[in-house]
Amino acid sequence: MLDERYIDDVFTAFSKKLEEIGSPLPSVSLIAEEDKDPYKVLVSTLISLRTKDEVTAEASRRLFAIAPDINTLSSLDPETIAETIKPAGFYKRKGIQLRVIAEIIINDYNGIVPDDMEELLALPGVGMKTASLVLNLGYGVDAICVDCHVHQIVNRLGWVCTKTPEETERKLREILPRRFWIPINDLFVRYGQKVCKPVSPFCSQCPEKEACPKTGVTRMR
């Protein structure tokens, strides 16, 4: 198990650095903060896949304006959904998926987004990241959401030695104190976008530059 005081120090240092350079919360988190609606977390997270954050925010709000709940979403045809969320990545495919998901949730779950990991993962197009964010931000359930940024940063820090985000998620469940499970995604995603970039990270700006082993980093700034 990682030492809690050490993790606190890292989280605090990363947060302060993001405040200095200016880094807003990801769009899905901002949407979740408004009313903690699992439906909106699920839909906006699906829209966010392979999509820039600013596009996600605008596309999600356009869709929620015409489909504020799961029942309304199920009444829309896939083409309307797709055109509404355009230019989100793979918007046509997502239009179909969102319509199918809405129908499944209405028919199988009485219109309530599941709060169970396995049931969420059974929905078309829903992976570990999406399911974890629904549990985290929609239901306040402790779950670790690992995307490419979280996976890369915890490996660079030497917390884990893993090959895939799925493997990282399993390992973090073993070693990361539970109170850090929910906040790690928001913090590390923003830190990966601004400082610990996938290619040539700004190690010179990182408050952990002396302690970090920089595992896998071949070029830095």
C-alpha positions in Angstrom: 0.0 0.0 0.0 1.3 3.4 -0.9 1.9 5.8 2.0 -1.0 8.2 2.5 1.1 11.1 3.5 3.2 10.8 0.4 0.1 10.5 -1.8 -1.3 13.6 -0.1 1.9 15.5 -0.8 1.8 14.5 -4.5 -1.9 15.4 -4.9 -1.3 18.8 -3.2 1.8 19.6 -5.3 0.0 18.7 -8.6 -3.1 20.7 -7.6 -1.0 23.8 -6.8 0.9 23.5 -10.1 -2.4 23.3 -12.0 -3.7 26.3 -10.1 -0.6 28.3 -11.1 -0.9 27.5 -14.8 -4.7 27.5 -15.0 -6.5 24.2 -15.7 -10.3 23.9 -15.4 -12.0 20.6 -14.5 -12.7 18.3 -17.4 -16.1 18.9 -19.0 -17.6 15.6 -17.6 -16.7 16.6 -14.1 -18.2 20.1 -14.6 -21.4 18.6 -15.9 -21.5 16.2 -12.9 -21.0 19.0 -10.4 -24.2 20.6 -11.6 -26.6 18.0 -10.4 -24.8 14.6 -9.9 -27.1 13.0 -12.6 -25.8 9.5 -13.6 -27.6 9.9 -16.9 -25.7 13.0 -17.8 -22.4 11.6 -16.6 -22.9 8.4 -18.7 -23.9 10.3 -21.8 -21.3 13.1 -21.6 -18.5 10.5 -20.9 -19.5 8.5 -24.0 -19.5 11.7 -26.0 -16.0 12.5 -24.6 -14.3 9.4 -26.0 -11.9 10.4 -28.7 -13.1 14.0 -28.4 -11.6 17.2 -27.3 -12.8 18.5 -24.0 -14.3 21.8 -25.3 -16.2 19.9 -28.0 -17.5 17.4 -25.4 -18.9 20.2 -23.2 -20.7 21.9 -26.1 -22.0 18.7 -27.7 -23.3 17.4 -24.3 -25.1 20.6 -23.5 -26.8 20.7 -26.9 -28.0 17.1 -26.4 -29.2 17.7 -22.9 -31.2 20.7 -24.2 -33.3 18.4 -26.3 -33.0 15.2 -24.2 -32.8 16.2 -20.5 -33.5 12.6 -19.4 -33.2 9.0 -20.6 -36.8 8.7 -21.7 -36.5 11.7 -24.0 -33.2 10.4 -25.4 -34.9 7.1 -26.3 -37.5 8.9 -28.3 -34.9 10.5 -30.6 -33.7 8.8 -33.7 -29.9 8.0 -34.0 -29.5 10.5 -36.8 -30.8 13.4 -34.7 -28.6 12.4 -31.8 -25.6 12.2 -34.1 -26.2 15.6 -35.7 -26.7 17.2 -32.3 -23.4 15.9 -30.9 -21.4 16.6 -34.1 -18.4 17.1 -34.4 -17.7 14.8 -31.5 -15.4 11.9 -32.5 -17.4 9.0 -34.2 -20.6 11.0 -33.7 -22.6 8.7 -36.0 -21.6 5.6 -34.1 -22.3 7.3 -30.8 -25.7 8.4 -32.0 -26.6 4.7 -32.5 -25.0 3.6 -29.2 -26.7 6.3 -27.2 -30.1 5.4 -28.6 -29.6 1.7 -27.9 -28.3 2.4 -24.4 -31.3 4.5 -23.6 -33.7 1.7 -24.8 -31.8 -0.9 -22.7 -31.9 1.2 -19.6 -35.6 1.9 -20.0 -36.5 -1.7 -20.7 -34.1 -3.5 -18.3 -33.5 -1.0 -15.5 -36.8 0.9 -15.3 -35.1 4.0 -16.8 -32.5 4.2 -14.1 -28.8 4.1 -15.0 -27.2 1.0 -13.3 -25.0 1.6 -10.3 -23.2 -1.7 -10.8 -19.9 -2.1 -12.6 -20.8 -5.3 -14.5 -24.2 -4.0 -15.6 -22.6 -0.8 -16.8 -19.9 -2.7 -18.7 -22.6 -4.7 -20.4 -24.0 -1.6 -22.1 -22.8 -1.1 -25.7 -19.7 1.1 -26.0 -19.2 1.4 -22.2 -15.7 0.5 -21.0 -14.0 0.7 -17.7 -13.4 4.5 -17.9 -17.0 5.3 -18.6 -18.4 2.8 -16.0 -16.0 4.1 -13.3 -16.9 7.7 -14.0 -20.6 6.9 -13.7 -20.0 5.3 -10.4 -17.7 8.0 -9.2 -19.4 11.2 -10.3 -22.9 10.0 -10.7 -23.3 7.8 -7.6 -20.4 8.8 -5.4 -19.2 5.1 -5.4 -15.5 4.5 -4.9 -14.0 3.3 -8.2 -10.7 4.1 -9.9 -11.0 5.5 -13.3 -7.8 4.9 -15.3 -7.4 6.5 -18.7 -4.2 6.9 -20.7 -3.0 9.9 -18.6 -3.5 8.1 -15.2 -1.9 5.0 -16.6 1.1 6.9 -17.9 1.7 9.1 -14.9 1.5 6.4 -12.2 4.0 4.3 -14.3 6.3 7.3 -14.6 6.2 7.9 -10.9 7.0 4.2 -10.3 3.8 3.4 -8.4 3.1 0.6 -10.8 4.8 -1.3 -13.6 1.9 -2.2 -15.9 1.3 -2.4 -19.7 -2.4 -1.4 -20.0 -4.9 0.9 -18.2 -6.9 -2.1 -17.2 -3.9 -3.7 -15.5 -3.1 -0.3 -13.9 -6.7 -0.1 -12.5 -6.4 -3.5 -10.9 -3.0 -2.7 -9.4 -4.1 0.7 -8.0 -7.0 -1.0 -6.3 -4.4 -3.0 -4.3 -2.0 -0.2 -3.5 -3.8 3.2 -3.5 -5.6 4.2 -0.3 -9.4 4.3 -1.0 -9.9 8.0 -0.4 -7.8 8.8 -3.5 -9.8 6.5 -5.8 -12.3 9.1 -7.0 -10.1 12.3 -7.2 -7.1 10.6 -9.0 -8.8 10.8 -12.5 -9.6 14.5 -12.6 -6.2 15.5 -11.1 -4.0 13.2 -13.2 -5.9 13.8 -16.4 -5.4 17.6 -16.1 -1.8 17.1 -15.1 -1.2 14.8 -18.1 -2.7 17.4 -20.4 -0.7 20.4 -19.0 2.5 19.1 -17.5 3.2 15.3 -17.6 2.4 15.2 -21.3 2.5 11.9 -23.2 5.4 13.0 -25.4 8.2 15.2 -24.0 6.7 16.1 -20.6 7.6 19.3 -18.8 9.6 17.6 -16.2 11.4 20.9 -15.4 8.1 22.4 -14.2 7.0 19.4 -12.1 7.2 19.7 -8.3 8.1 16.0 -8.2 11.0 16.3 -10.7 13.6 15.3 -8.1 11.8 12.3 -6.6 10.1 11.0 -9.8 12.1 8.1 -11.5 10.6 9.2 -14.9 10.1 5.6 -15.9 9.7 5.3 -19.6 10.5 9.0 -20.4 13.0 9.3 -23.2 12.7 13.0 -23.9 11.7 15.8 -21.6 11.5 19.6 -21.4 
